[in-house]
Amino acid sequence: MLALPPVARLIGSSGEQLACQDSSSLPRTENRVTSFDGAYVNQIALSSEGNRQCGVASAAMFLATIGQLPPSYEAIAKKANELWQNYSNPTYVSRVAQMLSDSGLKVDAACLAGDDAWDRLRAAIDCGTPGILVSTRLTRSGSGHFLVAGGYRQEYGRREILAYDPYGYWQGPEDGYLVNADTPDSRLGEAVVYNFDEVWGYGSKNCAGGYLLTIRP
């Protein structure tokens, strides 16, 4: 499990959340969002279309980390299925961003190169909120897959994320997935460590980098 450096604080005039100030003067090499503990949902168990519900599962998990939902499987699964039913094209990045925006959140969805994405993701986590990644590298079909990054670690040139992957555990580009079973207690993708540089990438004509959603109240 990733260690916990001193907690970052949001600062700004009139209470506006503008920037993040680290309570430590030393550069961070790792951090994690503690409110993510227990906030995991298995997309395969959501419905008969569960293999396509990674976006709504990730959005619902995020909402649980900021207190808009109880961090229980039942509450997160219910919200994920509501989002799936209430939004057209719920597998699109823009629609998942809209779901979160409609929940009263400020959402920035951007196609970024790896270094820019890493820096922005670290900043979000240091401010206490996870990021949502969308990558085609995780699927052999080439379709984008959503997951939530609730922590990071950088050591000896290796960049890692603490992932909450609703589909299961990705073992790497050669071995692929250990897929969750279709039961709520299957949690193979909960708090797993992924190599960021193996995961990051989208590779479409519209996005040569990868998509990152950073969200704040």
Protein Blocks (a to p, Z undefined) as FASTA:
>chain_A
ZZdddddddddeehiafbccdfbfbdcfbdcdfklgopacdfklmpmmlmmmmmmmmmmm
mmmmnopaccbfklmmmmmmmmmmmpghklbfklmmmmmmmnopacddddddfklmmmmm
mmmmmnopacddddfklpmnlpacddddfbdcdeehiacdddddfkbccebjklmpaddd
fbfklcfkgoiacdfklmgcjkpaklmbbcdddddZZ
